[in-house]
Structures are given as C-alpha cells and as structure tokens.
C-alpha cells in the first residue's frame, strides 16, 4: 500500500485571532502542504463547508494544529476526513489519552501532583474525594482545563478553606468554563513551585513546555522568556512512552526544592507554541520522518 502524503491541517475559528499563519509558512518552507478547516462550520454540522479547502479525495496523513476540541468534536473531524480517504496522525482515542486528566494521570502519577476527580459538577462529591489528598491548598479544574485567569475565585483552594468556600470556587469554575466545561471536577494537591519572576498578573514560575513525537522528546522551551539556559530534560524522555499518543506536550515546572514536576499534559496538536520555539523543530520530525532534535535552542 503506498505511503500517505503528509500535510498539516489547521483548525481555525474565523471569529478568533490565531497565529497559525506563521506555522503554515514554517510547514510550507519544509515542503509540506497545509489546509484549513473551519471549526465553526464543523461544529455547526456543515462539514462540506468546513472542509472546503481539503481535497475531496486522496490519502493525506494530516497533523492537526488548531483550537482545542472535545473528544467528540475531534472524532467528528476524524470521521469527516475519513470519508474523503484522509487520516489524522492522532486518532480520537489517542487525542483523548493526552487531553483528559483521568486518562493520563495513572501513567504519570509519580511525576505530578496527587489528584482526584468526579464525573459531573457535584461540589459535595468533589469535596469528599478531596479529603484523600490531605488538607488544602488545592487546585481545582475540570477534566481538561482550569480557570487560572480567575485564580482566587475559580481555581485556587486556599489552606483552611471551608466546605462552603470550596463549593463557591467549584460554582465559579463551572460558570467560567460554561459550555466548554469538560466532564467533571478535578482536585489537585497544590505544589510549592519556585517563584522565578513576575508578570503583570502576578508571580511567574520557571515552566517549560516539552513536546514529544512518536515517543521521543522533540523540543523544550520555556513559557516565560527568562534569561536562563534550557536544562537537560533527557531524563524526561522515557515519559514519552507512557502516553498513548504520537504527539503530545508536557508542561513541567521547577519546585521550591529545585526538582521538577509535571504540571499538565495536552495533545500536541492543540498545545500553543512558546514564543521561542520554531515550529519547524516539530514539523520536520513529525511529518518528515527524520530523527528530529532532542531540544530546541538554548
């Protein structure tokens, strides 16, 4: 069977600003074709319009780069492409494996904050589950995302918080996430991260986003552009084989004691690129079959 041509599919919402033009130029500079899918049309059931720019017949193997979708929405995209003979590099099951904490946590529990979760939005159920973590402080999120932009009201559960405090923070989280609330409540033990600087919104930590492709560490770049060298993250490479996904990211941060912890996991296709990361560092090994680079620039 002939190998499939490889290309990048950019999921765009016409009503929202994105930076995918830079990524498209990077992919095309390496010789890969790029196509766009209109996510608003896709989610409204108009797949013909959504995939207007994608060949109607063929055998493309597509790397998705775009706005975050639910597992069900991603499966809809996958099915629509399959009907045209194309295939996404990451299957819906693999997409979910890196997106939903209850799916990835069992594989990385030794390297991240202790966590418990519920299905649904029942704050009393989440409070009872959280007792297994010991006393607060805790971090609250849904199965995919937090509302850290509302840190005190909808994300951080302080020490000595009461049941009523917790319920209020849960309600704020559910309200903030709205229609994009994902599946249930997650409570995580608060990790003492080292404060490395400040941003306009408060203290900043030394955090790096690590990208893994086909089980290998491809790149590591910090979220904030502090004047530091990129550490040697080669010890993290075995974690790339713990998540059943061909392309995902790990967010890691330095603890107060100088160690490192996994803060978050995400599908690589919906993970934003840190400012200093050249997208070609990812596209070439993922699409071109080269050995790739072990890390980005330092």
Phi and psi restraints in degrees (value plus and minus 20) as a CYANA .aco file:
   2 UNK   PHI     -84.4   -44.4
   2 UNK   PSI     128.4   168.4
   3 UNK   PHI     -90.9   -50.9
   3 UNK   PSI     131.4   171.4
   4 UNK   PHI    -102.0   -62.0
   4 UNK   PSI     123.5   163.5
   5 UNK   PHI     -86.5   -46.5
   5 UNK   PSI     122.3   162.3
   6 UNK   PHI    -126.5   -86.5
   6 UNK   PSI     118.3   158.3
   7 UNK   PHI    -172.1  -132.1
   7 UNK   PSI     152.1   192.1
   8 UNK   PHI    -133.1   -93.1
   8 UNK   PSI     112.3   152.3
   9 UNK   PHI    -128.5   -88.5
   9 UNK   PSI      98.7   138.7
  10 UNK   PHI    -119.8   -79.8
  10 UNK   PSI      97.9   137.9
  11 UNK   PHI    -107.1   -67.1
  11 UNK   PSI      94.1   134.1
  12 UNK   PHI    -143.4  -103.4
  12 UNK   PSI     126.2   166.2
  13 UNK   PHI    -129.9   -89.9
  13 UNK   PSI      92.8   132.8
  14 UNK   PHI     -76.8   -36.8
  14 UNK   PSI     -42.3    -2.3
  15 UNK   PHI    -109.3   -69.3
  15 UNK   PSI     -21.5    18.5
  16 UNK   PHI    -144.6  -104.6
  16 UNK   PSI     124.4   164.4
  17 UNK   PHI     -95.6   -55.6
  17 UNK   PSI     119.6   159.6
  18 UNK   PHI    -161.8  -121.8
  18 UNK   PSI     153.3   193.3
  19 UNK   PHI    -133.6   -93.6
  19 UNK   PSI       3.5    43.5
  20 UNK   PHI     -94.4   -54.4
  20 UNK   PSI     -33.1     6.9
  21 UNK   PHI     -80.9   -40.9
  21 UNK   PSI     -60.0   -20.0
  22 UNK   PHI     -83.4   -43.4
  22 UNK   PSI     -62.7   -22.7
  23 UNK   PHI     -87.0   -47.0
  23 UNK   PSI     -58.8   -18.8
  24 UNK   PHI     -82.2   -42.2
  24 UNK   PSI     -62.7   -22.7
  25 UNK   PHI     -82.2   -42.2
  25 UNK   PSI     -59.1   -19.1
  26 UNK   PHI     -84.6   -44.6
  26 UNK   PSI     -64.7   -24.7
  27 UNK   PHI     -83.5   -43.5
  27 UNK   PSI     -63.2   -23.2
  28 UNK   PHI     -87.5   -47.5
  28 UNK   PSI     -51.0   -11.0
  29 UNK   PHI     -86.4   -46.4
  29 UNK   PSI     -41.5    -1.5
  30 UNK   PHI    -112.2   -72.2
  30 UNK   PSI     -20.2    19.8
  31 UNK   PHI      74.2   114.2
  31 UNK   PSI      -8.5    31.5
  32 UNK   PHI    -117.4   -77.4
  32 UNK   PSI     121.8   161.8
  33 UNK   PHI     -95.6   -55.6
  33 UNK   PSI     134.0   174.0
  34 UNK   PHI    -150.6  -110.6
  34 UNK   PSI     126.6   166.6
  35 UNK   PHI    -156.8  -116.8
  35 UNK   PSI     140.1   180.1
  36 UNK   PHI    -139.0   -99.0
  36 UNK   PSI     125.4   165.4
  37 UNK   PHI    -142.5  -102.5
  37 UNK   PSI     113.3   153.3
  38 UNK   PHI    -104.5   -64.5
  38 UNK   PSI      83.3   123.3
  39 UNK   PHI     -86.7   -46.7
  39 UNK   PSI     -56.0   -16.0
  40 UNK   PHI     -80.4   -40.4
  40 UNK   PSI     -63.5   -23.5
  41 UNK   PHI     -86.9   -46.9
  41 UNK   PSI     -60.8   -20.8
  42 UNK   PHI     -79.3   -39.3
  42 UNK   PSI     -67.1   -27.1
  43 UNK   PHI     -94.4   -54.4
  43 UNK   PSI     -35.4     4.6
  44 UNK   PHI    -112.4   -72.4
  44 UNK   PSI     -14.3    25.7
  45 UNK   PHI      67.9   107.9
  45 UNK   PSI     -16.4    23.6
  46 UNK   PHI    -117.4   -77.4
  46 UNK   PSI      52.6    92.6
  47 UNK   PHI     -88.0   -48.0
  47 UNK   PSI     -51.4   -11.4
  48 UNK   PHI     -81.7   -41.7
  48 UNK   PSI     -66.0   -26.0
  49 UNK   PHI     -89.4   -49.4
  49 UNK   PSI     -59.5   -19.5
  50 UNK   PHI     -79.6   -39.6
  50 UNK   PSI     -58.1   -18.1
  51 UNK   PHI    -123.7   -83.7
  51 UNK   PSI       4.4    44.4
  52 UNK   PHI     -75.3   -35.3
  52 UNK   PSI     -54.4   -14.4
  53 UNK   PHI    -107.8   -67.8
  53 UNK   PSI     -24.9    15.1
  54 UNK   PHI    -116.5   -76.5
  54 UNK   PSI     116.5   156.5
  55 UNK   PHI     -72.9   -32.9
  55 UNK   PSI     117.8   157.8
  56 UNK   PHI     -93.3   -53.3
  56 UNK   PSI     -42.0    -2.0
  57 UNK   PHI    -158.6  -118.6
  57 UNK   PSI     127.3   167.3
  58 UNK   PHI     134.8   174.8
  58 UNK   PSI    -185.4  -145.4
  59 UNK   PHI    -162.0  -122.0
  59 UNK   PSI      35.1    75.1
  60 UNK   PHI     -98.4   -58.4
  60 UNK   PSI     122.3   162.3
  61 UNK   PHI    -127.0   -87.0
  61 UNK   PSI      90.1   130.1
  62 UNK   PHI    -127.0   -87.0
  62 UNK   PSI     109.1   149.1
  63 UNK   PHI    -109.3   -69.3
  63 UNK   PSI      99.1   139.1
  64 UNK   PHI    -102.8   -62.8
  64 UNK   PSI     109.8   149.8
  65 UNK   PHI    -150.9  -110.9
  65 UNK   PSI      97.3   137.3
  66 UNK   PHI     159.5   199.5
  66 UNK   PSI    -188.1  -148.1
  67 UNK   PHI     -85.6   -45.6
  67 UNK   PSI     131.8   171.8
  68 UNK   PHI     -87.3   -47.3
  68 UNK   PSI     112.2   152.2
  69 UNK   PHI    -135.0   -95.0
  69 UNK   PSI     137.5   177.5
  70 UNK   PHI     -92.8   -52.8
  70 UNK   PSI     146.9   186.9
  71 UNK   PHI     -78.2   -38.2
  71 UNK   PSI     -61.1   -21.1
  72 UNK   PHI     -86.8   -46.8
  72 UNK   PSI     -60.0   -20.0
  73 UNK   PHI     -86.5   -46.5
  73 UNK   PSI     -60.2   -20.2
  74 UNK   PHI     -84.3   -44.3
  74 UNK   PSI     -59.3   -19.3
  75 UNK   PHI     -84.0   -44.0
  75 UNK   PSI     -55.8   -15.8
  76 UNK   PHI     -81.8   -41.8
  76 UNK   PSI     -64.5   -24.5
  77 UNK   PHI     -82.0   -42.0
  77 UNK   PSI     -64.8   -24.8
  78 UNK   PHI     -80.0   -40.0
  78 UNK   PSI     -63.9   -23.9
  79 UNK   PHI     -85.3   -45.3
  79 UNK   PSI     -62.2   -22.2
  80 UNK   PHI     -83.3   -43.3
  80 UNK   PSI     -58.7   -18.7
  81 UNK   PHI     -90.7   -50.7
  81 UNK   PSI     -58.7   -18.7
  82 UNK   PHI     -81.1   -41.1
  82 UNK   PSI     -55.7   -15.7
  83 UNK   PHI     -83.8   -43.8
  83 UNK   PSI     -40.5    -0.5
  84 UNK   PHI    -118.0   -78.0
  84 UNK   PSI     -18.1    21.9
  85 UNK   PHI      71.2   111.2
  85 UNK   PSI     -13.9    26.1
  86 UNK   PHI    -118.0   -78.0
  86 UNK   PSI     146.6   186.6
  87 UNK   PHI    -161.8  -121.8
  87 UNK   PSI     115.7   155.7
  88 UNK   PHI     -97.3   -57.3
  88 UNK   PSI     122.7   162.7
  89 UNK   PHI     -80.2   -40.2
  89 UNK   PSI     -58.3   -18.3
  90 UNK   PHI    -125.6   -85.6
  90 UNK   PSI     102.3   142.3
  91 UNK   PHI     -94.2   -54.2
  91 UNK   PSI     143.4   183.4
  92 UNK   PHI     -76.6   -36.6
  92 UNK   PSI     -60.3   -20.3
  93 UNK   PHI     -83.9   -43.9
  93 UNK   PSI     -60.8   -20.8
  94 UNK   PHI     -89.1   -49.1
  94 UNK   PSI     -56.7   -16.7
  95 UNK   PHI     -79.1   -39.1
  95 UNK   PSI     -67.9   -27.9
  96 UNK   PHI     -85.4   -45.4
  96 UNK   PSI     -53.3   -13.3
  97 UNK   PHI     -81.3   -41.3
  97 UNK   PSI     -49.0    -9.0
  98 UNK   PHI    -120.7   -80.7
  98 UNK   PSI     -29.8    10.2
  99 UNK   PHI    -116.7   -76.7
  99 UNK   PSI     -60.1   -20.1
 100 UNK   PHI    -119.1   -79.1
 100 UNK   PSI     100.6   140.6
 101 UNK   PHI     -72.5   -32.5
 101 UNK   PSI     -64.3   -24.3
 102 UNK   PHI     -79.6   -39.6
 102 UNK   PSI     -39.9     0.1
 103 UNK   PHI    -108.1   -68.1
 103 UNK   PSI     -59.3   -19.3
 104 UNK   PHI    -109.9   -69.9
 104 UNK   PSI     -44.5    -4.5
 105 UNK   PHI     -78.1   -38.1
 105 UNK   PSI     -64.7   -24.7
 106 UNK   PHI     -77.5   -37.5
 106 UNK   PSI     -46.8    -6.8
 107 UNK   PHI    -104.8   -64.8
 107 UNK   PSI     -35.9     4.1
 108 UNK   PHI    -148.5  -108.5
 108 UNK   PSI      -4.3    35.7
 109 UNK   PHI     -79.6   -39.6
 109 UNK   PSI     -48.0    -8.0
 110 UNK   PHI     -93.2   -53.2
 110 UNK   PSI     -35.7     4.3
 111 UNK   PHI    -134.9   -94.9
 111 UNK   PSI     -13.5    26.5
 112 UNK   PHI    -161.8  -121.8
 112 UNK   PSI     156.8   196.8
 113 UNK   PHI     -86.5   -46.5
 113 UNK   PSI     120.5   160.5
 114 UNK   PHI     -79.1   -39.1
 114 UNK   PSI     119.0   159.0
 115 UNK   PHI    -162.4  -122.4
 115 UNK   PSI     129.2   169.2
 116 UNK   PHI    -154.0  -114.0
 116 UNK   PSI     142.8   182.8
 117 UNK   PHI    -174.3  -134.3
 117 UNK   PSI     145.2   185.2
 118 UNK   PHI    -149.8  -109.8
 118 UNK   PSI     148.3   188.3
 119 UNK   PHI    -122.5   -82.5
 119 UNK   PSI     107.1   147.1
 120 UNK   PHI      75.1   115.1
 120 UNK   PSI    -192.1  -152.1
 121 UNK   PHI    -134.6   -94.6
 121 UNK   PSI      -0.5    39.5
 122 UNK   PHI     -92.3   -52.3
 122 UNK   PSI      87.9   127.9
 123 UNK   PHI     -86.1   -46.1
 123 UNK   PSI     -54.7   -14.7
 124 UNK   PHI     -84.7   -44.7
 124 UNK   PSI     -60.7   -20.7
 125 UNK   PHI     -83.8   -43.8
 125 UNK   PSI     -62.5   -22.5
 126 UNK   PHI     -86.2   -46.2
 126 UNK   PSI     -58.1   -18.1
 127 UNK   PHI     -81.6   -41.6
 127 UNK   PSI     -64.9   -24.9
 128 UNK   PHI     -83.7   -43.7
 128 UNK   PSI     -61.4   -21.4
 129 UNK   PHI     -84.7   -44.7
 129 UNK   PSI     -56.0   -16.0
 130 UNK   PHI     -87.5   -47.5
 130 UNK   PSI     -40.0     0.0
 131 UNK   PHI     -82.2   -42.2
 131 UNK   PSI     -44.1    -4.1
 132 UNK   PHI     -87.8   -47.8
 132 UNK   PSI     -36.4     3.6
 133 UNK   PHI    -106.4   -66.4
 133 UNK   PSI     -28.1    11.9
 134 UNK   PHI      65.7   105.7
 134 UNK   PSI    -197.7  -157.7
 135 UNK   PHI     -84.1   -44.1
 135 UNK   PSI     132.3   172.3
 136 UNK   PHI     -83.3   -43.3
 136 UNK   PSI     141.1   181.1
 137 UNK   PHI    -103.0   -63.0
 137 UNK   PSI     129.1   169.1
 138 UNK   PHI    -152.6  -112.6
 138 UNK   PSI     146.7   186.7
 139 UNK   PHI    -134.3   -94.3
 139 UNK   PSI     117.6   157.6
 140 UNK   PHI    -134.9   -94.9
 140 UNK   PSI     118.0   158.0
 141 UNK   PHI    -175.7  -135.7
 141 UNK   PSI     157.0   197.0
 142 UNK   PHI    -113.4   -73.4
 142 UNK   PSI    -188.0  -148.0
 143 UNK   PHI     -86.9   -46.9
 143 UNK   PSI     -32.4     7.6
 144 UNK   PHI    -142.9  -102.9
 144 UNK   PSI     -69.0   -29.0
 145 UNK   PHI    -153.2  -113.2
 145 UNK   PSI     137.7   177.7
 146 UNK   PHI    -121.5   -81.5
 146 UNK   PSI    -198.3  -158.3
 147 UNK   PHI    -139.2   -99.2
 147 UNK   PSI      35.8    75.8
 148 UNK   PHI     -84.6   -44.6
 148 UNK   PSI     -37.9     2.1
 149 UNK   PHI     -87.5   -47.5
 149 UNK   PSI     -36.5     3.5
 150 UNK   PHI    -138.3   -98.3
 150 UNK   PSI      42.2    82.2
 151 UNK   PHI     -72.2   -32.2
 151 UNK   PSI     -74.0   -34.0
 152 UNK   PHI     -98.1   -58.1
 152 UNK   PSI     -50.5   -10.5
 153 UNK   PHI    -107.7   -67.7
 153 UNK   PSI     -50.9   -10.9
 154 UNK   PHI    -157.2  -117.2
 154 UNK   PSI      -8.7    31.3
 155 UNK   PHI    -157.7  -117.7
 155 UNK   PSI     -72.6   -32.6
 156 UNK   PHI    -113.7   -73.7
 156 UNK   PSI     105.5   145.5
 157 UNK   PHI    -122.4   -82.4
 157 UNK   PSI      87.7   127.7
 158 UNK   PHI     -92.9   -52.9
 158 UNK   PSI     147.6   187.6
 159 UNK   PHI     -78.3   -38.3
 159 UNK   PSI     122.6   162.6
 160 UNK   PHI      45.1    85.1
 160 UNK   PSI       1.3    41.3
 161 UNK   PHI     -84.4   -44.4
 161 UNK   PSI     120.6   160.6
 162 UNK   PHI    -105.5   -65.5
 162 UNK   PSI     150.0   190.0
 163 UNK   PHI     -80.1   -40.1
 163 UNK   PSI     -56.8   -16.8
 164 UNK   PHI     -88.0   -48.0
 164 UNK   PSI     -59.8   -19.8
 165 UNK   PHI     -79.1   -39.1
 165 UNK   PSI     -66.0   -26.0
 166 UNK   PHI     -82.0   -42.0
 166 UNK   PSI     -64.8   -24.8
 167 UNK   PHI     -81.8   -41.8
 167 UNK   PSI     -58.4   -18.4
 168 UNK   PHI     -85.7   -45.7
 168 UNK   PSI     -62.2   -22.2
 169 UNK   PHI     -86.0   -46.0
 169 UNK   PSI     -59.3   -19.3
 170 UNK   PHI     -79.8   -39.8
 170 UNK   PSI     -66.8   -26.8
 171 UNK   PHI     -81.6   -41.6
 171 UNK   PSI     -59.6   -19.6
 172 UNK   PHI     -85.9   -45.9
 172 UNK   PSI     -59.3   -19.3
 173 UNK   PHI     -82.3   -42.3
 173 UNK   PSI     -68.7   -28.7
 174 UNK   PHI     -80.8   -40.8
 174 UNK   PSI     -61.3   -21.3
 175 UNK   PHI     -83.7   -43.7
 175 UNK   PSI     -65.6   -25.6
 176 UNK   PHI     -84.3   -44.3
 176 UNK   PSI     -61.1   -21.1
 177 UNK   PHI     -96.0   -56.0
 177 UNK   PSI     -46.6    -6.6
 178 UNK   PHI      35.5    75.5
 178 UNK   PSI    -152.6  -112.6
 179 UNK   PHI     -87.0   -47.0
 179 UNK   PSI     -36.0     4.0
 180 UNK   PHI    -114.4   -74.4
 180 UNK   PSI     -12.7    27.3
 181 UNK   PHI     -79.8   -39.8
 181 UNK   PSI     111.0   151.0
 182 UNK   PHI    -128.9   -88.9
 182 UNK   PSI      79.3   119.3
 183 UNK   PHI      54.0    94.0
 183 UNK   PSI     -69.1   -29.1
 184 UNK   PHI    -193.3  -153.3
 184 UNK   PSI    -199.6  -159.6
 185 UNK   PHI    -112.5   -72.5
 185 UNK   PSI     120.1   160.1
 186 UNK   PHI    -141.4  -101.4
 186 UNK   PSI     111.2   151.2
 187 UNK   PHI    -136.4   -96.4
 187 UNK   PSI     108.5   148.5
 188 UNK   PHI    -143.7  -103.7
 188 UNK   PSI     122.4   162.4
 189 UNK   PHI     -84.0   -44.0
 189 UNK   PSI     114.2   154.2
 190 UNK   PHI     -91.3   -51.3
 190 UNK   PSI     109.6   149.6
 191 UNK   PHI    -117.9   -77.9
 191 UNK   PSI     115.3   155.3
 192 UNK   PHI     -97.2   -57.2
 192 UNK   PSI      72.0   112.0
 193 UNK   PHI    -104.6   -64.6
 193 UNK   PSI     127.9   167.9
 194 UNK   PHI     -94.7   -54.7
 194 UNK   PSI     105.6   145.6
 195 UNK   PHI     -98.4   -58.4
 195 UNK   PSI     103.2   143.2
 196 UNK   PHI    -131.9   -91.9
 196 UNK   PSI     -37.0     3.0
 197 UNK   PHI    -196.7  -156.7
 197 UNK   PSI    -184.7  -144.7
 198 UNK   PHI    -155.9  -115.9
 198 UNK   PSI     130.7   170.7
 199 UNK   PHI    -141.0  -101.0
 199 UNK   PSI     152.9   192.9
 200 UNK   PHI     -77.7   -37.7
 200 UNK   PSI     -42.8    -2.8
 201 UNK   PHI    -118.7   -78.7
 201 UNK   PSI     -20.3    19.7
 202 UNK   PHI     118.7   158.7
 202 UNK   PSI    -183.5  -143.5
 203 UNK   PHI     -84.2   -44.2
 203 UNK   PSI     127.4   167.4
 204 UNK   PHI    -141.5  -101.5
 204 UNK   PSI     126.9   166.9
 205 UNK   PHI    -132.8   -92.8
 205 UNK   PSI     142.7   182.7
 206 UNK   PHI    -101.5   -61.5
 206 UNK   PSI      78.9   118.9
 207 UNK   PHI    -141.4  -101.4
 207 UNK   PSI     120.0   160.0
 208 UNK   PHI    -145.2  -105.2
 208 UNK   PSI     126.2   166.2
 209 UNK   PHI    -123.7   -83.7
 209 UNK   PSI     101.2   141.2
 210 UNK   PHI    -124.1   -84.1
 210 UNK   PSI     108.6   148.6
 211 UNK   PHI    -125.8   -85.8
 211 UNK   PSI     111.9   151.9
 212 UNK   PHI    -136.2   -96.2
 212 UNK   PSI     115.6   155.6
 213 UNK   PHI    -151.4  -111.4
 213 UNK   PSI     106.0   146.0
 214 UNK   PHI      31.9    71.9
 214 UNK   PSI      20.7    60.7
 215 UNK   PHI      63.5   103.5
 215 UNK   PSI     -18.3    21.7
 216 UNK   PHI    -137.3   -97.3
 216 UNK   PSI     127.4   167.4
 217 UNK   PHI     -95.2   -55.2
 217 UNK   PSI      98.2   138.2
 218 UNK   PHI    -117.8   -77.8
 218 UNK   PSI     -55.7   -15.7
 219 UNK   PHI    -179.7  -139.7
 219 UNK   PSI     132.6   172.6
 220 UNK   PHI    -161.9  -121.9
 220 UNK   PSI     104.3   144.3
 221 UNK   PHI    -165.3  -125.3
 221 UNK   PSI     121.5   161.5
 222 UNK   PHI     -99.0   -59.0
 222 UNK   PSI     131.1   171.1
 223 UNK   PHI     -89.0   -49.0
 223 UNK   PSI     -66.6   -26.6
 224 UNK   PHI    -121.8   -81.8
 224 UNK   PSI     122.9   162.9
 225 UNK   PHI    -107.1   -67.1
 225 UNK   PSI      43.6    83.6
 226 UNK   PHI     -93.7   -53.7
 226 UNK   PSI     134.8   174.8
 227 UNK   PHI    -103.5   -63.5
 227 UNK   PSI      53.0    93.0
 228 UNK   PHI    -155.5  -115.5
 228 UNK   PSI     132.7   172.7
 229 UNK   PHI     -96.4   -56.4
 229 UNK   PSI     132.3   172.3
 230 UNK   PHI     -92.6   -52.6
 230 UNK   PSI     103.3   143.3
 231 UNK   PHI     -83.4   -43.4
 231 UNK   PSI     146.0   186.0
 232 UNK   PHI    -100.1   -60.1
 232 UNK   PSI      86.0   126.0
 233 UNK   PHI    -117.3   -77.3
 233 UNK   PSI      -1.7    38.3
 234 UNK   PHI     -81.1   -41.1
 234 UNK   PSI     -46.5    -6.5
 235 UNK   PHI     -85.5   -45.5
 235 UNK   PSI     -38.8     1.2
 236 UNK   PHI    -104.1   -64.1
 236 UNK   PSI     -31.1     8.9
 237 UNK   PHI     -76.7   -36.7
 237 UNK   PSI     -59.2   -19.2
 238 UNK   PHI     -79.9   -39.9
 238 UNK   PSI     -42.5    -2.5
 239 UNK   PHI     -86.9   -46.9
 239 UNK   PSI     -41.5    -1.5
 240 UNK   PHI     -84.1   -44.1
 240 UNK   PSI     -37.1     2.9
 241 UNK   PHI    -120.4   -80.4
 241 UNK   PSI     -17.0    23.0
 242 UNK   PHI    -112.1   -72.1
 242 UNK   PSI     -33.8     6.2
 243 UNK   PHI    -131.2   -91.2
 243 UNK   PSI     107.9   147.9
 244 UNK   PHI    -101.0   -61.0
 244 UNK   PSI      52.8    92.8
 245 UNK   PHI    -173.8  -133.8
 245 UNK   PSI     120.8   160.8
 246 UNK   PHI     -98.0   -58.0
 246 UNK   PSI     -32.0     8.0
 247 UNK   PHI    -177.1  -137.1
 247 UNK   PSI      90.4   130.4
 248 UNK   PHI    -170.0  -130.0
 248 UNK   PSI     150.3   190.3
 249 UNK   PHI    -145.1  -105.1
 249 UNK   PSI     130.7   170.7
 250 UNK   PHI    -138.5   -98.5
 250 UNK   PSI     110.4   150.4
 251 UNK   PHI    -115.7   -75.7
 251 UNK   PSI     104.4   144.4
 252 UNK   PHI    -143.7  -103.7
 252 UNK   PSI     130.2   170.2
 253 UNK   PHI    -160.7  -120.7
 253 UNK   PSI     132.7   172.7
 254 UNK   PHI    -100.0   -60.0
 254 UNK   PSI     113.8   153.8
 255 UNK   PHI    -104.3   -64.3
 255 UNK   PSI     146.3   186.3
 256 UNK   PHI     -78.5   -38.5
 256 UNK   PSI     -51.1   -11.1
 257 UNK   PHI    -105.1   -65.1
 257 UNK   PSI     -15.5    24.5
 258 UNK   PHI      73.6   113.6
 258 UNK   PSI     -28.1    11.9
 259 UNK   PHI     -98.3   -58.3
 259 UNK   PSI    -199.0  -159.0
 260 UNK   PHI    -146.3  -106.3
 260 UNK   PSI     127.8   167.8
 261 UNK   PHI    -156.8  -116.8
 261 UNK   PSI     128.7   168.7
 262 UNK   PHI     -96.1   -56.1
 262 UNK   PSI     104.6   144.6
 263 UNK   PHI    -115.3   -75.3
 263 UNK   PSI     -60.2   -20.2
 264 UNK   PHI    -175.1  -135.1
 264 UNK   PSI     136.6   176.6
 265 UNK   PHI    -145.8  -105.8
 265 UNK   PSI     126.3   166.3
 266 UNK   PHI    -174.0  -134.0
 266 UNK   PSI     135.6   175.6
 267 UNK   PHI     -81.8   -41.8
 267 UNK   PSI     117.3   157.3
 268 UNK   PHI     -85.4   -45.4
 268 UNK   PSI     -49.4    -9.4
 269 UNK   PHI     -89.5   -49.5
 269 UNK   PSI     -44.0    -4.0
 270 UNK   PHI    -130.5   -90.5
 270 UNK   PSI     -12.9    27.1
 271 UNK   PHI    -105.2   -65.2
 271 UNK   PSI     107.2   147.2
 272 UNK   PHI     -86.1   -46.1
 272 UNK   PSI     128.8   168.8
 273 UNK   PHI    -107.2   -67.2
 273 UNK   PSI     109.0   149.0
 274 UNK   PHI     -77.6   -37.6
 274 UNK   PSI     135.4   175.4
 275 UNK   PHI     -75.7   -35.7
 275 UNK   PSI     -54.0   -14.0
 276 UNK   PHI    -109.2   -69.2
 276 UNK   PSI     -15.2    24.8
 277 UNK   PHI    -117.4   -77.4
 277 UNK   PSI     101.5   141.5
 278 UNK   PHI     -97.2   -57.2
 278 UNK   PSI     100.5   140.5
 279 UNK   PHI     -79.4   -39.4
 279 UNK   PSI     -41.6    -1.6
 280 UNK   PHI     -84.7   -44.7
 280 UNK   PSI     -45.5    -5.5
 281 UNK   PHI     -82.2   -42.2
 281 UNK   PSI     -48.1    -8.1
 282 UNK   PHI    -111.9   -71.9
 282 UNK   PSI     -65.8   -25.8
 283 UNK   PHI     -84.2   -44.2
 283 UNK   PSI     -58.5   -18.5
 284 UNK   PHI     -83.7   -43.7
 284 UNK   PSI     -71.1   -31.1
 285 UNK   PHI     -91.8   -51.8
 285 UNK   PSI     -51.5   -11.5
 286 UNK   PHI     -91.9   -51.9
 286 UNK   PSI     -58.4   -18.4
 287 UNK   PHI    -125.9   -85.9
 287 UNK   PSI     -46.1    -6.1
 288 UNK   PHI    -116.7   -76.7
 288 UNK   PSI     -29.7    10.3
 289 UNK   PHI      56.3    96.3
 289 UNK   PSI      -7.9    32.1
 290 UNK   PHI     -99.1   -59.1
 290 UNK   PSI     153.3   193.3
 291 UNK   PHI     -92.8   -52.8
 291 UNK   PSI     -37.2     2.8
 292 UNK   PHI      61.5   101.5
 292 UNK   PSI    -197.8  -157.8
 293 UNK   PHI    -136.7   -96.7
 293 UNK   PSI     124.0   164.0
 294 UNK   PHI     -95.9   -55.9
 294 UNK   PSI     -42.2    -2.2
 295 UNK   PHI    -183.7  -143.7
 295 UNK   PSI     143.4   183.4
 296 UNK   PHI    -101.3   -61.3
 296 UNK   PSI    -192.9  -152.9
 297 UNK   PHI     -80.7   -40.7
 297 UNK   PSI     133.8   173.8
